[in-house]
Amino acid sequence: MQRSFDTLKPVADNLWVIDGPAIRFRGVAIPARAVVARLENGDLWVHAPTRLTPELQAALVALGRVRHLVAPAFSAVEALAPWRAAFPKARVWSAEAGGGGPEHRTKVLKAGGERPWRGQIGQILAEGRGSFREPVFFHVPSQSLIVSHLIHNIETACLPVWVRPVVWFAGTDYPRGGMPPVVKARFRGRAGALTDAVEAMLALDPERIILRHGRSFDRDGAGRLRHVFRRLLRDREWERLLSAGRGRA
């Protein structure tokens, strides 16, 4: 599938995506996507910034003031350097402490959400092993869930032939997508916390899911979540049934 790179593409009112060049994830080149949301005060919120070109910079300036750069876990933090230089007043936000370095005014995302975008962009932090935290965002006006790494949906037809089996065996290929094994490993022994986050996402009843890596889901977002995380949800339902049974005993 042909894509135009480094350009703003409207998704909904005050919401755009930017398809950037492929990045390497565990040795495999996969597509990368940024999300831009314009807040009520005109500030721009940018999730997982991709390559910044002069043309893209001009287009962003025409939209509003770039004030928030969100670097999710596993992202190449150095990719933010051109953005910091172009938008020196922007605040850098990271899912994990230390992301981006204190010299860049980095702030760590909180589970309760952030004041600059509260009520407009919801925020869920899935707590993994150690200090790992995976952020998921929810653009309230458009009912769009913005996922960093929990789901990949890679169109293997766009990949070299020798790479395709890697994606197939990982279970992250289009059209169903799935959770990458390397991300699953980050939640080993933390299935309960991950399931809590998935249930919180389902409670939002998202219409669409915008993925950082791979083809996004344009409709039935809640159904897609239930499919990708069906085993986790099944285990949680089984636990509830057992607990209810013990309560009646």
Backbone as CSV, one residue per row, in Angstrom:
resi,resn,N_x,N_y,N_z,CA_x,CA_y,CA_z,C_x,C_y,C_z
1,MET,0.846,-1.195,0.000,0.000,0.000,0.000,0.883,1.246,0.000
2,GLN,0.643,2.141,-0.944,1.439,3.357,-1.038,0.965,4.386,-0.015
3,ARG,1.910,5.049,0.621,1.567,6.072,1.599,2.341,7.336,1.290
4,SER,1.749,8.461,1.605,2.485,9.721,1.523,3.062,9.987,2.900
5,PHE,4.358,10.209,2.959,5.041,10.375,4.231,5.158,11.852,4.607
6,ASP,5.270,12.069,5.934,5.596,13.389,6.480,4.550,14.446,6.150
7,THR,3.313,14.031,6.010,2.229,14.976,5.749,1.097,14.758,6.745
8,LEU,0.392,15.819,7.071,-0.754,15.743,7.968,-1.955,15.167,7.233
9,LYS,-2.568,14.150,7.819,-3.752,13.532,7.214,-4.887,13.596,8.234
10,PRO,-5.985,14.251,7.893,-7.082,14.385,8.857,-7.761,13.049,9.140
11,VAL,-8.055,12.830,10.412,-8.781,11.639,10.854,-10.175,12.028,11.325
12,ALA,-10.248,13.124,12.074,-11.505,13.656,12.596,-11.258,15.133,12.888
13,ASP,-12.265,15.831,13.391,-12.078,17.236,13.731,-10.945,17.383,14.742
14,ASN,-9.967,18.228,14.418,-8.836,18.522,15.303,-7.974,17.300,15.614
15,LEU,-7.937,16.347,14.694,-7.122,15.146,14.877,-6.530,14.731,13.531
16,TRP,-5.202,14.533,13.514,-4.484,14.164,12.304,-3.493,13.046,12.604
17,VAL,-3.067,12.340,11.560,-1.956,11.397,11.691,-0.870,11.802,10.711
18,ILE,0.350,11.363,11.016,1.503,11.571,10.133,2.183,10.225,9.961
19,ASP,2.216,9.717,8.755,2.961,8.486,8.485,4.412,8.854,8.222
20,GLY,5.293,8.284,9.025,6.715,8.544,8.875,7.426,7.368,8.252
21,PRO,8.712,7.504,7.997,9.485,6.381,7.442,9.549,5.232,8.441
22,ALA,9.813,4.041,7.939,9.881,2.856,8.791,10.993,2.995,9.829
23,ILE,10.773,2.378,10.974,11.796,2.304,12.010,12.118,0.839,12.262
24,ARG,13.234,0.576,12.906,13.623,-0.800,13.173,13.156,-1.210,14.556
25,PHE,12.403,-2.305,14.598,11.885,-2.849,15.845,12.331,-4.297,15.927
26,ARG,13.292,-4.559,16.828,13.884,-5.886,16.957,14.420,-6.399,15.615
27,GLY,15.068,-5.499,14.883,15.709,-5.881,13.646,14.817,-5.886,12.426
28,VAL,13.527,-5.601,12.604,12.582,-5.588,11.488,12.120,-4.162,11.247
29,ALA,12.155,-3.726,9.991,11.686,-2.385,9.652,10.161,-2.391,9.594
30,ILE,9.525,-1.574,10.439,8.063,-1.528,10.473,7.604,-0.079,10.357
31,PRO,6.386,0.135,9.894,5.892,1.502,9.724,5.708,2.210,11.065
32,ALA,5.819,3.530,11.025,5.657,4.346,12.238,4.693,5.491,11.942
33,ARG,3.909,5.835,12.947,2.886,6.866,12.750,2.825,7.779,13.978
34,ALA,2.721,9.068,13.721,2.507,10.059,14.776,1.046,10.498,14.750
35,VAL,0.587,11.023,15.872,-0.772,11.553,15.977,-0.690,12.988,16.479
36,VAL,-1.452,13.867,15.855,-1.499,15.271,16.259,-2.934,15.623,16.646
37,ALA,-3.098,16.175,17.835,-4.418,16.632,18.288,-4.331,18.121,18.619
38,ARG,-5.313,18.872,18.185,-5.377,20.296,18.531,-6.316,20.459,19.715
39,LEU,-5.772,20.988,20.809,-6.552,21.174,22.021,-7.444,22.404,21.895
40,GLU,-8.341,22.558,22.853,-9.315,23.647,22.792,-8.671,25.023,22.789
41,ASN,-7.497,25.141,23.411,-6.824,26.441,23.454,-5.909,26.688,22.252
42,GLY,-5.925,25.763,21.285,-5.108,25.925,20.082,-3.751,25.252,20.158
43,ASP,-3.368,24.739,21.333,-2.091,24.037,21.455,-2.156,22.702,20.725
44,LEU,-1.016,22.265,20.200,-0.929,20.983,19.525,-0.243,19.958,20.414
45,TRP,-0.825,18.794,20.462,-0.332,17.630,21.213,0.123,16.605,20.184
46,VAL,1.395,16.188,20.257,1.946,15.283,19.243,2.419,13.996,19.918
47,HIS,1.841,12.892,19.512,2.196,11.583,20.064,3.183,10.874,19.142
48,ALA,4.290,10.404,19.724,5.302,9.636,18.989,5.751,10.339,17.715
49,PRO,6.333,11.532,17.829,6.734,12.291,16.626,7.620,11.489,15.691
50,THR,7.354,11.619,14.413,8.143,10.955,13.378,9.123,11.975,12.793
51,ARG,9.587,11.744,11.592,10.541,12.645,10.947,9.904,14.028,10.745
52,LEU,10.690,15.050,11.053,10.209,16.424,10.875,10.902,17.049,9.669
53,THR,10.110,17.409,8.674,10.636,18.077,7.486,10.236,19.553,7.538
54,PRO,10.894,20.418,6.763,10.488,21.830,6.740,9.031,22.013,6.330
55,GLU,8.562,21.193,5.397,7.177,21.310,4.947,6.203,20.911,6.050
56,LEU,6.539,19.842,6.773,5.676,19.412,7.875,5.685,20.455,8.990
57,GLN,6.851,21.000,9.290,6.942,22.036,10.317,6.044,23.230,9.970
58,ALA,6.065,23.647,8.729,5.229,24.775,8.310,3.745,24.436,8.430
59,ALA,3.383,23.210,8.093,1.989,22.797,8.188,1.519,22.778,9.640
60,LEU,2.385,22.350,10.546,2.039,22.331,11.966,1.869,23.751,12.511
61,VAL,2.760,24.631,12.131,2.668,26.025,12.569,1.350,26.647,12.102
62,ALA,0.905,26.251,10.934,-0.361,26.774,10.420,-1.555,26.252,11.209
63,LEU,-1.379,25.079,11.840,-2.474,24.489,12.620,-2.608,25.104,14.006
64,GLY,-1.481,25.353,14.655,-1.517,25.834,16.037,-0.121,25.893,16.625
65,ARG,-0.057,25.887,17.955,1.219,25.978,18.674,1.619,24.583,19.182
66,VAL,2.734,24.062,18.716,3.192,22.759,19.207,3.690,22.934,20.632
67,ARG,2.972,22.365,21.586,3.301,22.564,23.002,3.548,21.268,23.761
68,HIS,3.164,20.123,23.191,3.303,18.858,23.920,3.825,17.776,22.982
69,LEU,4.979,17.210,23.314,5.580,16.114,22.558,5.592,14.885,23.462
70,VAL,4.864,13.849,23.069,4.717,12.659,23.911,5.587,11.535,23.374
71,ALA,6.548,11.095,24.194,7.447,10.006,23.816,7.026,8.749,24.561
72,PRO,6.343,7.809,23.906,5.932,6.581,24.590,7.120,5.681,24.865
73,ALA,6.915,4.677,25.694,7.976,3.719,25.985,8.424,3.048,24.702
74,PHE,9.690,2.645,24.653,10.321,1.983,23.518,10.575,2.936,22.343
75,SER,10.107,4.171,22.432,10.317,5.069,21.292,11.775,5.506,21.242
76,ALA,12.215,5.883,20.060,13.569,6.415,19.907,13.542,7.866,20.364
77,VAL,13.961,8.096,21.594,13.867,9.436,22.170,14.687,10.441,21.369
78,GLU,15.767,9.973,20.769,16.601,10.909,20.010,15.843,11.498,18.819
79,ALA,14.769,10.810,18.395,13.976,11.326,17.277,13.294,12.643,17.637
80,LEU,13.206,12.948,18.927,12.568,14.188,19.353,13.486,15.397,19.208
81,ALA,14.774,15.179,19.021,15.716,16.302,18.984,15.347,17.360,17.944
82,PRO,15.031,16.994,16.698,14.648,18.033,15.733,13.371,18.767,16.132
83,TRP,12.471,18.070,16.794,11.229,18.698,17.229,11.487,19.694,18.344
84,ARG,12.380,19.326,19.257,12.725,20.257,20.348,13.366,21.511,19.783
85,ALA,14.228,21.325,18.798,14.903,22.473,18.199,13.918,23.372,17.461
86,ALA,12.947,22.751,16.771,11.981,23.522,15.986,10.925,24.185,16.866
87,PHE,10.603,23.521,18.000,9.554,24.028,18.888,10.083,24.089,20.319
88,PRO,10.955,25.051,20.605,11.628,25.101,21.909,10.689,25.309,23.093
89,LYS,9.473,25.772,22.859,8.532,25.965,23.962,7.715,24.711,24.271
90,ALA,7.918,23.671,23.497,7.155,22.440,23.705,7.668,21.681,24.917
91,ARG,6.757,21.108,25.667,7.092,20.253,26.798,7.182,18.813,26.317
92,VAL,8.204,18.087,26.784,8.358,16.677,26.437,7.785,15.833,27.572
93,TRP,6.939,14.882,27.208,6.311,13.973,28.166,6.772,12.558,27.864
94,SER,7.030,11.787,28.905,7.511,10.425,28.725,6.753,9.483,29.650
95,ALA,6.534,8.249,29.183,5.853,7.258,30.011,6.732,6.783,31.156
96,GLU,8.045,6.871,30.960,8.980,6.388,31.979,9.886,7.518,32.431
97,ALA,10.267,7.491,33.672,11.149,8.515,34.218,12.471,8.515,33.463
98,GLY,12.956,9.709,33.173,14.242,9.846,32.518,14.177,9.911,31.017
99,GLY,12.998,9.594,30.420,12.895,9.643,28.969,13.130,11.046,28.450
100,GLY,14.138,11.208,27.615,14.402,12.510,27.022,15.392,13.347,27.803
101,GLY,15.610,13.034,29.078,16.596,13.760,29.859,16.043,15.021,30.504
102,PRO,16.464,15.327,31.738,15.942,16.496,32.443,16.291,17.802,31.763
103,GLU,17.356,17.809,30.962,17.734,19.047,30.287,16.698,19.467,29.249
104,HIS,15.787,18.554,28.947,14.759,18.866,27.959,13.394,19.062,28.618
105,ARG,13.379,19.370,29.893,12.143,19.674,30.612,11.148,18.524,30.489
106,THR,11.654,17.291,30.604,10.792,16.134,30.472,9.918,15.967,31.707
107,LYS,8.647,15.658,31.489,7.732,15.342,32.572,7.219,13.926,32.381
108,VAL,7.026,13.224,33.496,6.558,11.845,33.452,5.039,11.830,33.494
109,LEU,4.458,11.060,32.592,3.000,10.951,32.526,2.449,10.313,33.791
110,LYS,1.326,10.821,34.267,0.674,10.303,35.465,-0.561,9.503,35.088
111,ALA,-0.899,8.538,35.931,-2.061,7.684,35.667,-3.353,8.496,35.620
112,GLY,-3.429,9.557,36.366,-4.655,10.338,36.425,-4.849,11.316,35.294
113,GLY,-3.899,11.384,34.370,-4.010,12.330,33.265,-3.280,13.635,33.551
114,GLU,-3.150,14.462,32.549,-2.394,15.713,32.665,-3.324,16.916,32.504
115,ARG,-3.083,17.933,33.302,-3.951,19.107,33.300,-4.069,19.781,31.938
116,PRO,-2.981,19.921,31.148,-3.119,20.641,29.866,-4.132,20.034,28.911
117,TRP,-4.358,18.721,28.999,-5.304,18.104,28.062,-6.407,17.314,28.772
118,ARG,-6.563,17.537,30.067,-7.591,16.802,30.821,-8.979,17.102,30.263
119,GLY,-9.782,16.069,30.122,-11.124,16.216,29.577,-11.170,16.152,28.063
120,GLN,-10.019,16.250,27.431,-9.952,16.197,25.967,-9.233,14.941,25.479
121,ILE,-8.175,14.565,26.203,-7.430,13.354,25.880,-7.276,12.549,27.166
122,GLY,-7.937,11.406,27.198,-7.806,10.529,28.359,-6.507,9.742,28.289
123,GLN,-6.157,9.112,29.384,-4.830,8.491,29.480,-4.895,7.273,30.393
124,ILE,-4.384,6.157,29.907,-4.297,4.919,30.677,-2.850,4.467,30.644
125,LEU,-2.312,4.091,31.790,-0.941,3.600,31.857,-0.955,2.148,32.303
126,ALA,-0.544,1.244,31.420,-0.448,-0.170,31.755,0.905,-0.416,32.412
127,GLU,0.885,-0.889,33.646,2.110,-1.076,34.433,2.703,-2.448,34.170
128,GLY,3.892,-2.482,33.568,4.559,-3.732,33.279,5.615,-4.079,34.322
129,ARG,6.572,-4.869,33.915,7.633,-5.294,34.831,8.600,-4.152,35.090
130,GLY,9.132,-4.120,36.314,10.095,-3.083,36.661,9.491,-1.701,36.537
131,SER,10.190,-0.824,35.823,9.726,0.547,35.657,8.956,0.745,34.353
132,PHE,8.727,-0.353,33.620,8.076,-0.213,32.322,6.609,0.187,32.469
133,ARG,6.219,1.180,31.693,4.821,1.611,31.648,4.451,1.909,30.202
134,GLU,3.334,1.387,29.789,2.872,1.559,28.411,1.663,2.494,28.389
135,PRO,1.784,3.656,27.732,0.672,4.601,27.701,-0.300,4.348,26.558
136,VAL,-1.568,4.534,26.845,-2.620,4.507,25.831,-3.432,5.779,26.034
137,PHE,-3.778,6.447,24.936,-4.502,7.714,25.027,-5.857,7.594,24.334
138,PHE,-6.781,8.457,24.740,-8.131,8.435,24.181,-8.564,9.854,23.850
139,HIS,-8.673,10.122,22.532,-9.126,11.430,22.079,-10.647,11.454,22.208
140,VAL,-11.114,12.165,23.234,-12.525,12.111,23.604,-13.463,12.580,22.494
141,PRO,-13.221,13.738,21.851,-14.184,14.213,20.852,-14.423,13.244,19.703
142,SER,-13.394,12.505,19.288,-13.533,11.596,18.151,-13.667,10.130,18.551
143,GLN,-13.648,9.847,19.875,-13.736,8.463,20.360,-12.633,7.593,19.768
144,SER,-11.425,8.166,19.710,-10.284,7.471,19.105,-9.274,7.052,20.159
145,LEU,-8.978,5.758,20.210,-7.945,5.233,21.088,-6.611,5.314,20.350
146,ILE,-5.580,5.815,21.028,-4.254,5.978,20.419,-3.296,5.028,21.125
147,VAL,-2.828,4.022,20.404,-2.047,2.930,20.988,-0.598,3.017,20.521
148,SER,0.308,2.923,21.479,1.732,3.039,21.169,2.332,1.726,20.690
149,HIS,2.304,0.682,21.560,2.975,-0.575,21.224,2.183,-1.819,21.561
150,LEU,1.077,-1.692,22.270,0.348,-2.879,22.705,-0.212,-3.687,21.535
151,ILE,-0.496,-3.019,20.433,-1.026,-3.709,19.255,-0.228,-3.284,18.018
152,HIS,0.223,-4.246,17.253,0.777,-4.008,15.916,-0.178,-4.642,14.905
153,ASN,-0.275,-4.037,13.721,-1.142,-4.574,12.664,-0.431,-4.341,11.327
154,ILE,0.594,-5.145,11.089,1.537,-4.902,10.006,1.069,-5.534,8.695
155,GLU,1.038,-4.733,7.656,0.702,-5.223,6.322,1.950,-5.861,5.723
156,THR,1.998,-7.171,5.739,3.220,-7.863,5.326,3.490,-7.729,3.826
157,ALA,2.476,-7.400,3.042,2.701,-7.215,1.607,3.658,-6.066,1.341
158,CYS,3.810,-5.167,2.320,4.722,-4.033,2.164,6.141,-4.373,2.609
159,LEU,6.348,-5.578,3.139,7.653,-5.962,3.685,8.405,-6.873,2.726
160,PRO,9.738,-6.926,2.841,10.501,-7.909,2.064,10.007,-9.322,2.375
161,VAL,10.092,-10.200,1.397,9.562,-11.559,1.552,10.167,-12.267,2.752
162,TRP,11.460,-12.090,2.975,12.114,-12.817,4.059,11.677,-12.334,5.434
163,VAL,11.119,-11.140,5.527,10.690,-10.593,6.816,9.268,-11.049,7.171
164,ARG,8.470,-11.347,6.189,7.046,-11.622,6.430,6.794,-12.747,7.430
165,PRO,7.536,-13.874,7.363,7.275,-14.928,8.359,7.502,-14.476,9.797
166,VAL,8.416,-13.534,10.003,8.658,-13.029,11.360,7.389,-12.397,11.913
167,VAL,6.728,-11.606,11.085,5.499,-10.941,11.508,4.363,-11.950,11.655
168,TRP,4.288,-12.915,10.732,3.236,-13.930,10.816,3.352,-14.728,12.114
169,PHE,4.572,-15.184,12.430,4.754,-15.989,13.636,4.526,-15.172,14.904
170,ALA,4.774,-13.873,14.811,4.533,-13.008,15.970,3.041,-12.765,16.186
171,GLY,2.229,-13.035,15.159,0.793,-12.824,15.276,0.393,-11.369,15.220
172,THR,1.202,-10.552,14.555,0.933,-9.109,14.504,0.655,-8.631,13.084
173,ASP,0.212,-9.538,12.221,-0.014,-9.182,10.827,-1.444,-8.703,10.592
174,TYR,-1.578,-7.849,9.580,-2.871,-7.342,9.111,-3.665,-8.503,8.516
175,PRO,-5.000,-8.603,8.709,-5.875,-7.526,9.183,-6.256,-7.586,10.653
176,ARG,-5.871,-8.638,11.378,-6.344,-8.760,12.763,-5.426,-8.101,13.769
177,GLY,-4.133,-8.141,13.496,-3.183,-7.539,14.424,-3.050,-8.343,15.704
178,GLY,-2.107,-7.931,16.532,-1.894,-8.615,17.797,-0.850,-7.913,18.635
179,MET,-0.616,-8.459,19.803,0.350,-7.900,20.738,1.727,-8.505,20.445
180,PRO,2.744,-7.682,20.170,4.073,-8.214,19.847,4.659,-9.007,21.013
181,PRO,5.351,-10.113,20.734,5.951,-10.918,21.802,6.872,-10.123,22.720
182,VAL,7.642,-9.178,22.161,8.568,-8.416,22.996,7.812,-7.541,23.992
183,VAL,6.618,-7.098,23.624,5.803,-6.313,24.556,5.138,-7.247,25.572
184,LYS,4.697,-8.412,25.123,4.137,-9.397,26.054,5.126,-9.711,27.169
185,ALA,6.417,-9.815,26.780,7.446,-10.134,27.771,7.530,-9.077,28.862
186,ARG,7.219,-7.838,28.509,7.260,-6.752,29.484,6.144,-6.867,30.521
187,PHE,5.150,-7.696,30.220,4.033,-7.880,31.153,4.002,-9.286,31.744
188,ARG,5.096,-10.030,31.588,5.156,-11.362,32.169,5.051,-11.254,33.701
189,GLY,4.089,-11.964,34.253,3.835,-11.866,35.685,2.986,-10.670,36.066
190,ARG,2.569,-9.884,35.073,1.761,-8.686,35.324,0.472,-8.723,34.503
191,ALA,-0.039,-9.923,34.264,-1.238,-10.071,33.439,-2.424,-9.330,34.030
192,GLY,-2.508,-9.318,35.359,-3.624,-8.623,36.007,-3.626,-7.136,35.703
193,ALA,-2.439,-6.516,35.761,-2.340,-5.083,35.482,-2.676,-4.790,34.023
194,LEU,-2.229,-5.659,33.117,-2.532,-5.463,31.704,-4.032,-5.625,31.446
195,THR,-4.639,-6.617,32.076,-6.079,-6.819,31.907,-6.860,-5.640,32.453
196,ASP,-6.420,-5.086,33.569,-7.072,-3.885,34.116,-7.055,-2.763,33.076
197,ALA,-5.904,-2.592,32.408,-5.782,-1.535,31.407,-6.688,-1.810,30.211
198,VAL,-6.761,-3.068,29.785,-7.619,-3.421,28.649,-9.082,-3.166,28.995
199,GLU,-9.486,-3.533,30.193,-10.877,-3.292,30.595,-11.175,-1.800,30.680
200,ALA,-10.187,-1.019,31.095,-10.370,0.435,31.125,-10.542,0.980,29.712
201,MET,-9.801,0.421,28.754,-9.957,0.834,27.354,-11.344,0.477,26.837
202,LEU,-11.802,-0.729,27.152,-13.116,-1.163,26.699,-14.224,-0.300,27.282
203,ALA,-14.017,0.157,28.500,-15.028,1.005,29.149,-15.210,2.320,28.405
204,LEU,-14.198,2.725,27.650,-14.278,3.961,26.867,-15.090,3.770,25.587
205,ASP,-15.307,2.514,25.189,-16.065,2.172,23.989,-15.537,2.922,22.763
206,PRO,-14.257,2.736,22.420,-13.678,3.487,21.294,-14.287,3.108,19.954
207,GLU,-14.463,4.098,19.102,-14.959,3.859,17.752,-13.824,3.401,16.847
208,ARG,-12.662,4.034,16.983,-11.508,3.666,16.151,-10.285,3.501,17.046
209,ILE,-9.283,2.794,16.518,-8.000,2.632,17.199,-6.910,3.080,16.240
210,ILE,-6.175,4.105,16.629,-5.059,4.587,15.817,-3.789,3.932,16.348
211,LEU,-3.133,3.183,15.495,-1.937,2.450,15.890,-0.686,3.194,15.472
212,ARG,0.317,3.109,16.298,1.615,3.671,15.921,2.283,2.800,14.863
213,HIS,2.058,1.496,14.965,2.731,0.560,14.059,1.700,-0.285,13.316
214,GLY,1.527,0.000,12.039,0.642,-0.796,11.218,-0.681,-0.107,10.923
215,ARG,-1.534,-0.816,10.212,-2.823,-0.268,9.780,-3.738,-0.051,10.981
216,SER,-4.289,1.136,11.095,-5.208,1.445,12.184,-6.559,0.776,11.931
217,PHE,-7.372,0.704,12.988,-8.718,0.156,12.889,-9.696,1.327,12.857
218,ASP,-10.371,1.493,11.747,-11.220,2.662,11.553,-12.601,2.522,12.163
219,ARG,-12.998,1.318,12.544,-14.331,1.124,13.116,-14.310,-0.060,14.087
220,ASP,-15.350,-0.126,14.920,-15.504,-1.223,15.884,-14.254,-1.399,16.736
221,GLY,-13.775,-0.285,17.292,-12.566,-0.340,18.110,-12.690,-1.278,19.294
222,ALA,-13.844,-1.260,19.964,-14.025,-2.136,21.126,-13.965,-3.602,20.714
223,GLY,-14.564,-3.928,19.569,-14.520,-5.306,19.087,-13.108,-5.750,18.766
224,ARG,-12.319,-4.843,18.209,-10.925,-5.173,17.912,-10.145,-5.446,19.191
225,LEU,-10.390,-4.647,20.208,-9.718,-4.875,21.489,-10.076,-6.240,22.058
226,ARG,-11.350,-6.581,21.999,-11.788,-7.867,22.538,-11.127,-9.016,21.801
227,HIS,-10.904,-8.854,20.504,-10.259,-9.923,19.751,-8.779,-10.043,20.109
228,VAL,-8.073,-8.936,20.089,-6.627,-8.979,20.343,-6.334,-9.499,21.744
229,PHE,-7.136,-9.084,22.715,-6.865,-9.449,24.110,-7.856,-10.490,24.625
230,ARG,-8.349,-11.328,23.736,-9.395,-12.279,24.098,-8.954,-13.261,25.183
231,ARG,-7.709,-13.672,25.168,-7.250,-14.638,26.172,-7.175,-13.995,27.554
232,LEU,-6.657,-12.783,27.610,-6.622,-12.077,28.886,-8.029,-11.881,29.434
233,LEU,-8.947,-11.463,28.575,-10.319,-11.203,29.018,-11.018,-12.495,29.419
234,ARG,-10.714,-13.569,28.703,-11.296,-14.864,29.060,-10.823,-15.307,30.433
235,ASP,-9.525,-15.140,30.699,-8.989,-15.519,32.002,-9.605,-14.680,33.119
236,ARG,-9.811,-13.392,32.868,-10.412,-12.533,33.873,-11.863,-12.961,34.145
237,GLU,-12.585,-13.302,33.087,-13.972,-13.742,33.262,-14.018,-15.057,34.037
238,TRP,-13.062,-15.939,33.754,-13.002,-17.212,34.477,-12.727,-16.973,35.967
239,GLU,-11.838,-16.050,36.260,-11.550,-15.715,37.660,-12.800,-15.192,38.357
240,ARG,-13.575,-14.386,37.669,-14.797,-13.846,38.274,-15.826,-14.942,38.528
241,LEU,-15.926,-15.868,37.579,-16.875,-16.972,37.770,-16.468,-17.843,38.950
242,LEU,-15.174,-18.123,39.062,-14.693,-18.922,40.190,-14.937,-18.198,41.511
243,SER,-14.673,-16.900,41.522,-14.878,-16.130,42.733,-16.350,-16.107,43.131
244,ALA,-17.226,-15.960,42.133,-18.657,-15.973,42.411,-19.100,-17.329,42.944
245,GLY,-18.505,-18.424,42.390,-18.839,-19.759,42.848,-18.416,-19.990,44.288
246,ARG,-17.219,-19.496,44.626,-16.757,-19.646,46.015,-17.637,-18.838,46.974
247,GLY,-18.125,-17.697,46.475,-18.971,-16.870,47.334,-20.298,-17.521,47.655
248,ARG,-20.783,-18.366,46.737,-22.076,-19.046,46.962,-21.907,-20.314,47.752
249,ALA,-20.662,-20.806,47.833,-20.427,-22.105,48.516,-20.619,-21.963,50.026
